[in-house]
């Protein structure tokens, strides 16, 4: 039973990570002021730590 709870929490964490990364991808693609290189840098950051870099991206804008 403990394993099931642990796996459920991990699955929810992965799903939350994917949702946050996809939201940040949409914001990056919609921003026309960024160059192609800057967009690629932000996309890579979104894949690693989307929640942390979401606030950094909002602060930069």
GUFIDO-272155 format. One line per 4 residues: their letters; for each residue y negated, z, x of N, C-alpha, C, CB. Coordinates in Angstrom, 2 decimals. Glycine has a CB too. Layout:
<zakols>
A> Y/Z/X/Y/Z/X/Y/Z/X/Y/Z/X; ...
</zakols>
This chain:
<zakols>
XXXX> 1.19/0.00/0.82/0.00/0.00/0.00/-1.26/0.00/0.87/0.00/1.20/-0.94; -1.20/0.72/1.97/-2.35/0.77/2.88/-2.62/-0.61/3.47/-2.10/1.78/4.00; -1.57/-1.33/3.81/-1.75/-2.68/4.36/-2.44/-3.59/3.35/-0.40/-3.28/4.77; -2.08/-3.49/2.11/-2.68/-4.32/1.07/-4.18/-4.05/0.95/-1.99/-4.07/-0.28
XXXX> -4.56/-2.81/1.03/-5.98/-2.44/0.97/-6.73/-2.99/2.18/-6.14/-0.91/0.88; -6.12/-2.86/3.35/-6.75/-3.36/4.57/-6.91/-4.87/4.51/-5.92/-2.96/5.81; -5.88/-5.57/4.09/-5.96/-7.03/3.99/-6.97/-7.47/2.95/-4.59/-7.60/3.66; -7.09/-6.73/1.87/-8.06/-7.06/0.83/-9.49/-6.89/1.35/-7.85/-6.18/-0.41
XXXX> -9.73/-5.83/2.09/-11.05/-5.61/2.66/-11.38/-6.69/3.68/-11.13/-4.21/3.31; -10.42/-7.06/4.50/-10.65/-8.13/5.47/-10.92/-9.47/4.78/-9.45/-8.26/6.41; -10.21/-9.76/3.73/-10.43/-11.00/2.99/-11.83/-11.02/2.37/-9.36/-11.16/1.90; -12.26/-9.92/1.81/-13.61/-9.84/1.24/-14.68/-10.00/2.32/-13.80/-8.50/0.52
XXXX> -14.43/-9.45/3.50/-15.38/-9.60/4.61/-15.47/-11.06/5.05/-14.98/-8.71/5.80; -14.36/-11.74/5.11/-14.36/-13.15/5.50/-15.06/-14.01/4.45/-12.93/-13.65/5.71; -14.81/-13.73/3.19/-15.47/-14.48/2.12/-16.98/-14.25/2.15/-14.89/-14.09/0.75; -17.40/-13.02/2.37/-18.83/-12.72/2.45/-19.46/-13.44/3.64/-19.06/-11.20/2.57
XXXX> -18.76/-13.48/4.75/-19.23/-14.18/5.94/-19.43/-15.67/5.64/-18.24/-13.99/7.11; -18.48/-16.27/4.97/-18.57/-17.69/4.64/-19.71/-17.98/3.66/-17.26/-18.17/4.05; -19.89/-17.12/2.70/-20.97/-17.31/1.73/-22.34/-17.20/2.41/-20.87/-16.29/0.58; -22.51/-16.21/3.26/-23.78/-16.05/3.96/-24.05/-17.22/4.89/-23.79/-14.74/4.75
XXXX> -23.03/-17.70/5.58/-23.20/-18.85/6.47/-23.57/-20.10/5.67/-21.91/-19.11/7.28; -22.97/-20.30/4.52/-23.29/-21.49/3.73/-24.71/-21.42/3.17/-22.28/-21.65/2.58; -25.16/-20.24/2.79/-26.54/-20.08/2.32/-27.52/-20.39/3.45/-26.77/-18.65/1.78; -27.20/-19.91/4.63/-28.09/-20.17/5.76/-28.08/-21.65/6.13/-27.68/-19.32/6.97
XXXX> -26.93/-22.31/6.04/-26.86/-23.76/6.30/-27.79/-24.51/5.36/-25.41/-24.26/6.13; -27.80/-24.14/4.09/-28.67/-24.81/3.12/-30.13/-24.63/3.49/-28.42/-24.28/1.71; -30.50/-23.43/3.89/-31.88/-23.16/4.28/-32.26/-23.95/5.54/-32.08/-21.66/4.53; -31.36/-24.03/6.49/-31.63/-24.76/7.73/-31.82/-26.24/7.43/-30.50/-24.56/8.75
XXXX> -30.94/-26.81/6.62/-31.04/-28.24/6.31/-32.28/-28.56/5.50/-29.81/-28.69/5.57; -32.76/-27.64/4.71/-33.94/-27.88/3.88/-35.24/-27.78/4.68/-33.97/-26.91/2.73; -35.19/-27.13/5.83/-36.39/-26.93/6.64/-36.68/-28.21/7.45/-36.22/-25.71/7.60; -37.77/-28.89/7.10/-38.10/-30.14/7.78/-38.90/-29.93/9.06/-38.89/-31.03/6.85
XXXX> -39.37/-28.72/9.30/-40.16/-28.46/10.50/-39.30/-28.29/11.75/-41.01/-27.23/10.30; -37.99/-28.11/11.57/-37.10/-27.93/12.72/-36.64/-29.27/13.27/-35.90/-27.08/12.33; -36.51/-29.33/14.59/-35.97/-30.53/15.22/-34.45/-30.51/15.10/-36.41/-30.64/16.71; -33.84/-31.63/15.47/-32.38/-31.74/15.40/-31.72/-30.68/16.29/-31.93/-33.15/15.82
XXXX> -32.25/-30.48/17.48/-31.70/-29.50/18.42/-31.84/-28.08/17.88/-32.41/-29.62/19.78; -32.99/-27.77/17.30/-33.20/-26.43/16.73/-32.28/-26.18/15.54/-34.67/-26.26/16.30; -32.08/-27.21/14.72/-31.16/-27.06/13.59/-29.75/-26.76/14.07/-31.17/-28.32/12.72; -29.32/-27.45/15.12/-27.98/-27.20/15.65/-27.86/-25.79/16.22/-27.65/-28.23/16.73
XXXX> -28.91/-25.31/16.88/-28.88/-23.94/17.40/-28.76/-22.93/16.27/-30.13/-23.66/18.23; -29.54/-23.10/15.20/-29.48/-22.17/14.07/-28.15/-22.24/13.36/-30.61/-22.46/13.09; -27.55/-23.45/13.28/-26.24/-23.58/12.63/-25.17/-22.83/13.41/-25.85/-25.07/12.51; -25.23/-22.92/14.74/-24.27/-22.20/15.57/-24.44/-20.69/15.40/-24.44/-22.58/17.05
XXXX> -25.66/-20.25/15.36/-25.92/-18.83/15.14/-25.41/-18.38/13.77/-27.42/-18.53/15.26; -25.55/-19.24/12.78/-25.09/-18.90/11.43/-23.58/-18.73/11.37/-25.53/-19.98/10.43; -22.87/-19.47/12.21/-21.42/-19.33/12.23/-20.97/-18.02/12.87/-20.80/-20.50/12.96; -21.76/-17.53/13.81/-21.36/-16.33/14.55/-21.71/-15.06/13.78/-22.02/-16.30/15.93
XXXX> -23.00/-14.86/13.50/-23.47/-13.67/12.80/-24.46/-14.08/11.71/-24.13/-12.66/13.79; -23.98/-14.54/10.57/-24.91/-15.08/9.57/-25.88/-14.05/9.01/-24.14/-15.67/8.45; -25.47/-12.83/8.79/-26.37/-11.83/8.20/-27.50/-11.47/9.16/-25.58/-10.56/7.81; -27.17/-11.26/10.43/-28.19/-10.90/11.42/-29.19/-12.03/11.61/-27.54/-10.54/12.75
XXXX> -28.69/-13.26/11.81/-29.57/-14.37/12.09/-30.29/-14.89/10.85/-28.80/-15.48/12.71; -29.83/-14.53/9.66/-30.56/-14.88/8.45/-31.93/-14.20/8.47/-29.76/-14.46/7.18; -31.95/-12.91/8.83/-33.22/-12.20/8.89/-34.08/-12.69/10.04/-32.99/-10.71/9.03; -33.46/-13.08/11.16/-34.22/-13.63/12.28/-34.82/-14.98/11.90/-33.32/-13.78/13.52
XXXX> -34.10/-15.79/11.16/-34.60/-17.09/10.72/-35.74/-16.92/9.74/-33.47/-17.91/10.09; -35.62/-15.99/8.81/-36.70/-15.72/7.84/-37.94/-15.18/8.54/-36.22/-14.73/6.77; -37.74/-14.36/9.56/-38.87/-13.79/10.30/-39.60/-14.87/11.08/-38.38/-12.69/11.25; -38.84/-15.84/11.62/-39.44/-16.92/12.40/-40.28/-17.84/11.53/-38.37/-17.71/13.12
X> -39.85/-18.06/10.30/-40.59/-18.94/9.39/-41.87/-18.25/9.02/-39.77/-19.30/8.12
</zakols>
